[in-house]
């Protein structure tokens, strides 16, 4: 996983040739201000011509692998819902959730 201080990279939003990373606190699915900025930028890029937004969710390395996989999925869904709130249609969003192994 990608670490940034004591925060774990949970999702990478890929669009065009750029990747925005959204960080979550350990065991959290809450989106902070930086996450909302990254999501807004990805939505703007989609509306400027990107055909698809890929959300690749990653989990914490803390805790049980099964729980981490479920956490990764919840994080990916949280980002997808926020993208939809910014006008990105669900059909343009692809979700991938990875447990702690990737």
N, C-alpha and C positions, 0 to 999 in steps of 0.2 A: 504494500500500500504506500501511498504518498503521505508523508507526515509534514505538518507545518506547525512547529511549536508543539503544543499538547493537543492540537486538533488533528483530526484524521480526514484526509480527502475522501469524500463520499461519492461525489459524482463528477464526471467530466462531461461537459456539454460540447459536443463537436459540431461545428457548422463551418462550411467552406474550408478554409485552411487554418482555422483558429480553434483553440480549445479553451473553454472557460471552466475553471474548477470551482466547485461549491464545497465548502468545508462545513462539517457538523461537529459539535461537541460529542464526546464519547457517549454512546448509547442514546443519542438524540436524533430526532427527525425534524427539529425546529429550524426554520430558515432565518438567518440573521440578515442584517442590512447588506453585508457584502454579498451574500447569496442572492438576495433580491436584485442587486445591481448586475451580477453575472447573468441571471435569468433574463433580465430586461435587455441586456446586450445581445444575448442569443436570440431572443424574440425579434429584436430589431434586424438582426442579420437575416433571419428567416424571411421577414417581410421585405427585405431588400433583394431577395432572390435565391436564398438557399432553398433546396428542395426537400431537405430532411433534417431533423434534429435528432441526434443520437445521444441518449443519456446512458452512460456507463456507470453504474453504482458500485461502490466498493465499501466494504464493512470494516469495522474496527478489528484489530487483532486481539482484543480483550474479550474473554468469554467463550461460550460454546460455539462451535462452527455452525450448527443448525440455527442458533439464535442470530448469529452474524449474517447468515444468508437472508433470513427474514428481515433483519434490520436494513440490509442493503436494498431489498425490494421495496420496503416502506420509504426509504430515502429517495429512490428513483421515482416512485409514485408522487412523492411530495414535490419534486422538481417538475415532473410532468404536469401536475395540476397547476403549478405556478406558471408554467409556460402557456398552458391553455388560457389561464386568466389574462395573459398578455396577448392573446389572439392567435396563438399557434394551434392549428387544428390537431386533434388527436391522431388523425391519419398520417400526419407528418412527423410524428414522434415515435422513435423506436427506443424501447427500454431494454437494457441489458443489466443484469444484477450479478455481481460476483461476490462470493464469500471471501473469507480471509486468505484463501489459497491463491488468489490472483490479484 
